[in-house]
């Protein structure tokens, strides 16, 4: 039965180059479109509201990261298990895992939205808000909280749609919401004069439409055999989902922890620098959104390769797994070099897209780009490799690699370096953490590839 499924499934027979193009390009576009929700808001808010508006979206950003973390925990965890079980020929179990993942995406979205709405002000203070930024952050976050259930369902559900061999539909879900958000942003901000509230409502409407398209897919267009009773969460399936999704989740949660720590560090050390408190918060908010474009491409590449890695590893086709990893590695390295050149040579032009500011504002932004993002050419290796380990069922290794950059290296450094270097310490913490994380990821990947070669020779 397993051999029959391998013959029929293109993941086992089609050239890896074609599979990567088929799955990775829609995944990359989906991730880029997801990033556009934040980037488009940042651009129009910067132009229509100003620096304090940019700072407000930076303060709200950890909530977006937490939502993404939850979606990846359940979405990647379900999709990875689905691919592994499908490759092994266990189709019914694979579908039941998807059912548990879908129902938990909906439940978690509702719970997180409720927590944000009830504890809005305390959360904003934890995230490092200043008195000047607070009213903007309250308006923006209080409105976008209503879209959280749809955001989580869309982000997590799209992984399952790709696992169901419908990458184009997955891309369409994200693209539709992002295009709508892009159209409504200037209309609400400038046309209806709603300011930052307009940007928030445009985001929510786009998220709702994308979420409804995901629901429509599983009701009408899915290929998998997903019965209604499979949507009832089962503990054993949830455990399997979380075991393979936790690496991606931890990576996002650690990003939120770093973002919160960095906001508070910038606020504290910015107050005793020539920049003040609000300029660093606004600049880092803008630069983190630009970096999201780069990371979206690298993570999308990893997510697109996930069905190829997972199915072939489950089927014992280790040569195809290794071949796909090598190609993904080279691609992420090339993308990193391209963005490195942009960050080093055009920082002022990139920041100017998001509005105007004082000369101190642009000076800080240029230095932050050039120093903090210096190792960008290597930054795609760690998230791509972490996704690789998760896809082949090595959850603990995926978790360990996910923790390297944000928690093990970057978080301590942004607390220690400013003690000796002031606000510049935050900048120099970045490249050191990035280089160390990439080295760990490559070392672990080489070990796994050698293990697969050994298993292949023994088989």
Residue, then its C-alpha position, 0 to 999 in steps of 0.5 A: x500500500x505504501x509503494x502504491x501511494x508513493x507511485x501516485x503521489x507527485x511528492x515521491x516522483x516529480x523532480x525536486x526542482x519542480x516541486x520546490x517551485x510548485x510549493x515554495x513560490x506560493x508559500x513565499x508569496x503567502x508569507x509575503x502577503x501576511x507580512x504586508x498586513x503589517x508593512x502596508x499599515x506601517x507605510x500608510x500610518x507613517x505617511x498619515x499619522x507620523x512617527x508616533x503611529x509607527x511607534x504604536x504599531x511596534x508596540x502592538x507587534x508582539x501580539x501579532x507575533x503571539x498570534x503567528x506563534x499559535x497558528x504555526x504551533x497548530x498549523x505546521x504541527x498538523x501539516x508536518x504530521x499529515x505529510x509524515x503519516x500520508x507518506x507512511x500510508x496512514x491516511x485516516x490518521x493523517x486526516x484526524x490530525x488535521x481535524x484536531x488542528x483546525x478545531x484548535x486554531x479556531x478555539x485558540x483564536x477566540x481565547x487570545x482575542x478575548x485576553x487582548x481585549x480584556x487586558x489591553x492596557x496592562x499588555x501595552x505597558x508590558x510591551x514598552x509603551x510610552x505616554x505619548x504613544x499610548x493612545x495610538x497603541x490603544x486604538x490600533x490594538x483594541x481594534x485589530x484584536x477583533x481580527x485575531x481569530x481570523x488571522x490565526x485560522x488563516x495563518x495556520x489553515x494555509x499550512x494545511x491547505x498546502x499539505x493538501x496539495x493546494x498551494x495556489x489556493x493557499x496563496x489566494x487566501x492570503x493575497x485576497x485579504x492583503x489586496x483588500x487591506x491595501x485598498x482600504x488603508x488609504x481610503x480609511x486613513x485619508x479618505x474617511x480621516x480615521x487615522x490609525x483607527x482606519x488602518x486597524x479596521x482595514x487590517x481586520x476586514x482583510x483578515x476576515x475575508x482571508x479566514x472565510x476563504x480558508x473555511x470555504x476550502x475545507x467545506x467545499x474544495x479539500x482533497x483529503x477525506x475530512x469528516x465532521x466527527x474528525x473535527x473533535x479534538x483528540x488528546x493523542x493527536x493534539x500531542x502529536x501536533x504540538x510535538x512537531x509545531x512547537x519549534x516554529x511556535x517557540x521561534x515566534x514566542x522568542x521573537x516576541x520576548x526579544x521584541x518586548x525586551x528590546x522595546x523596554x531597553x530602547x526606551x530606557x537607554x534612549x532616554x539618556x541618549x541624543x535620540x530620546x525614547x520615541x525615535x528608537x521605538x519608531x525606527x526599530x518598528x520600521x526596520x523590523x517590518x522591512x526585515x519581515x520581508x526577508x524572513x517571510x521569503x526564507x520561512x516561506x521557502x522552508x514551508x514550501x519544502x515541508x511537504x517534500x521533506x516530510x513525505x519523502x522522509x516518511x517514505x524512506x526516500x532520504x536522497x530526495x530529502x537531502x537534495x531538497x535541503x541542499x537546494x533550499x540552503x543555496x536559495x536562502x543564502x542567495x536571498x540573504x546576500x541580496x537583502x544584505x546589500x540592500x540593507x547596507x547600501x540603501x538604509x535611508x531610502x528604505x526607511x523613507x518609505x515609511x514616512x519622514x522624521x528628524x535627522x536624528x531619526x534617520x541617523x539612528x535608522x541608518x546605523x541600526x540597519x548597517x550594524x544590527x542587520x550585518x549578518x543578514x546574508x546568513x540569517x535565512x539558514x537558521x529558520x530554514x533548517x529549523x523547519x527542515x528538522x520539524x518536517x522530518x519529525x526531529x521535534x527536539x532538534x527543531x526546538x533547539x535550533x529555534x531557540x538559538x538566535x532569539x533566546x540563547x544568543x540575542x536576548x542575553x546580549x541585548x541585556x548585557x551589551x547596553x550596560x557597557x555600550x549604551x543604546x549602541x549595545x542593542x545594535x551590536x548584539x544582532x550580528x553576533x547572535x545571527x552568526x552563532x545561530x547560523x553556525x549551530x544550524x549548519x552543524x546540526x543539519x550536517x549531522x542529520x544528513x550524515x545520519x540519513x546517508x547511513x540509514x540509506x546504506x543500511x537499508 
